[in-house]
């Protein structure tokens, strides 16, 4: 297994093609041909990361796949240190919620670095795989 060293607060960013118009801070999943779409609570495969900056459909987008990402929109109350996953709650697809175990639970995206309520944007440590 390779060891990834994160130097600085920007984390590791990879480039993908947006399959739809995406807003900064939304959680995405990786599809075919390096295209990313919004992730939600039905996402059972690995979530791709967090979009950095607003982007139009078909454009190249940067996605934080490991490290610190900011502006993740909360669909409900999220507390510092909680495990988080994508959901399609009140804040729409690509927002985050506190991860809960169980058959209907989505994939863990990372850990919340601060607390937030519905619609607020928080920072998180994205740690996929």
C-alpha positions in Angstrom: 0.0 0.0 0.0 1.4 3.4 -1.0 1.9 6.1 1.7 0.4 9.5 0.9 2.0 12.5 2.5 -0.2 15.6 2.6 1.9 18.8 2.6 -0.1 21.9 3.5 -3.7 22.6 4.0 -4.7 22.2 0.3 -4.7 18.5 0.3 -4.4 16.4 -2.8 -6.5 17.6 -5.8 -7.2 15.6 -8.9 -8.9 16.8 -12.1 -12.0 15.3 -13.5 -14.8 16.3 -16.0 -18.1 17.6 -14.5 -21.1 15.6 -15.6 -23.4 18.5 -14.5 -23.1 22.0 -13.1 -21.4 21.6 -9.7 -21.0 24.1 -6.8 -18.0 24.5 -4.6 -18.0 22.2 -1.6 -20.3 19.5 -3.0 -19.4 15.8 -2.6 -19.0 13.9 -5.9 -18.6 10.3 -7.0 -16.4 9.2 -9.9 -18.0 7.6 -12.9 -16.9 6.3 -16.2 -14.3 8.4 -18.2 -13.2 10.4 -15.1 -16.6 12.1 -15.0 -17.9 13.2 -11.6 -21.5 13.5 -10.5 -23.1 14.6 -7.2 -23.0 11.9 -4.5 -26.0 11.2 -2.3 -27.1 8.7 0.4 -27.6 6.0 -2.2 -23.9 6.1 -3.2 -22.5 2.8 -2.2 -19.2 3.0 -4.1 -16.3 5.2 -3.0 -17.2 8.9 -3.0 -14.8 10.8 -5.2 -14.1 13.8 -3.0 -15.1 17.5 -2.7 -15.4 20.0 -5.6 -13.2 23.1 -5.4 -14.8 26.0 -7.1 -18.0 26.3 -9.2 -17.9 24.5 -12.5 -20.2 24.1 -15.5 -21.2 20.8 -17.1 -18.4 19.4 -19.3 -15.7 21.5 -17.8 -12.6 20.3 -16.0 -13.0 20.5 -12.2 -10.6 20.1 -9.3 -11.6 17.6 -6.6 -10.0 17.2 -3.2 -9.6 13.5 -2.7 -7.4 13.5 0.4 -6.8 16.3 2.9 -8.6 19.4 4.1 -11.6 20.6 2.1 -13.7 23.7 3.0 -17.3 24.7 2.3 -19.0 21.3 2.6 -22.7 22.1 2.8 -24.5 20.4 5.8 -27.9 18.8 5.3 -28.4 18.6 9.1 -26.5 19.2 12.3 -22.9 17.9 12.1 -20.6 18.1 15.1 -16.8 18.4 15.3 -15.0 15.1 14.9 -18.1 13.2 13.5 -17.7 10.8 10.6 -19.5 12.3 7.6 -21.0 10.9 4.3 -22.9 12.3 1.4 -26.6 12.8 1.5 -29.4 14.3 -0.6 -31.2 16.0 2.3 -32.6 19.5 2.6 -29.4 21.0 1.2 -29.6 18.9 -2.0 -27.4 16.1 -3.4 -23.7 16.4 -2.7 -24.3 17.8 0.8 -23.1 16.0 4.0 -24.6 14.4 7.0 -23.3 12.6 10.1 -22.5 9.0 9.0 -24.5 6.3 10.7 -23.9 2.6 10.5 -26.4 0.2 9.1 -27.6 -1.3 5.8 -28.7 2.1 4.3 -25.6 4.0 5.3 -23.5 5.6 2.6 -19.8 5.5 2.3 -17.7 7.4 4.8 -16.2 10.6 3.2 -14.1 11.8 6.1 -14.2 13.7 9.5 -15.8 17.0 10.3 -13.2 19.6 11.4 -15.8 21.9 12.9 -19.6 21.9 13.7 -22.4 23.3 11.5 -26.1 23.3 11.0 -28.4 23.0 8.0 -27.1 24.8 5.0 -23.8 25.9 6.6 -20.5 25.2 5.1 -17.8 23.5 7.2 -14.3 22.2 6.8 -13.6 18.4 6.8 -10.7 16.0 6.5 -11.3 14.0 3.4 -9.8 10.6 3.8 -11.0 8.1 1.1 -9.9 4.5 1.4 
